[in-house]
Amino acid sequence: MPDLVYEFVVPATGTWAVTLTSSWAGRISMMDDCTPTALVCLPDDDQTVDLVAGDTLYIVGDGDNSYVGWTDTEGPFTLDVHRLP
């Protein structure tokens, strides 16, 4: 299954949480443009990042097959993006 990329235009300056919830080994990466350099690219399903209103963030949902014992690295997931207080 190919990676899924979501475009998020930041509505307000602040610290934002991005969470991927799934029943399989998933991770998220976040980029501020389409170059290969990511703002955050860790094998994790929960990230925070400081963003400025009006900026565009690209969020990539991906399977992470680096976890030992995980055989499921694709399937449905929920992506939650919200500003922290």
N, C-alpha and C positions, 0 to 999 in steps of 0.2 A: 504494500500500500504506500503510495507517495505521501510525503509530508504535506500537511495542510498549513497554509499561511493565511493569517487574518490581519487585516489592516485596522488599526485603532487610532483615531484622531483624538488626542488628549483634550478633554473639555476644560480641565482646571489644573493649575500647577499644584504639585504635591507628590507625596509618596504613594505609589500604586502597588497593589498586590495582584499577582497573576497566578491562578491556580488551575491545574489540569487534574481532573478527577476521572479515574478509569479503573477497570478491573484488571488491567494489564500494566506492564512496566512502561511508563510513559515519561516524557520529559518535555520541557518547553525551552525555546530559545527566543530571545527578543533582539531585534535589530532596529536601528533608526533610519536605515536606508537599505537598498537592495545589494549592497556589497557583502562579501563573505564574512566581514568582521561583525561579530555579534556584541551587543551591549552586555548580555548575559547569556551564557551557553553552558549550562551545567546539567548533569543527569539528575534532574530534580523535577518535581511536579508542583513546586510552590516557590515563587520568586517575588522579590520586591525591587522596585526601581524608582528613582526620582525623575519626574517628568515635568515639562513646561507646557502650559496651555498652548494649543495650536500645533504642537509637534505631532508627527506621525510615527507610530510604533508598529512594527511588523512582528507578530507573534506566531511562532512555528510550533505546531503540535507534532510530536514525533515519537515513534517507538524506540525504546532504549534496550538493545539486546546485550548490553554490557553487564547486566545483573546476572550473577550465577544462579542457575536454577529456574529463571523465568523463561518460559517458552512462548508465552503470549506477548507480542510486542505490537499488536495492532487491534483496532476495534473501535467501538463508539466511545466517546468521551465528552465531558462537559468542561468548558473553559469559562472561568469566572474572572472578571477584571473589575476591581473596585478601588476607590481612593481610600486610603487609611486616614483616620481622624488625626 
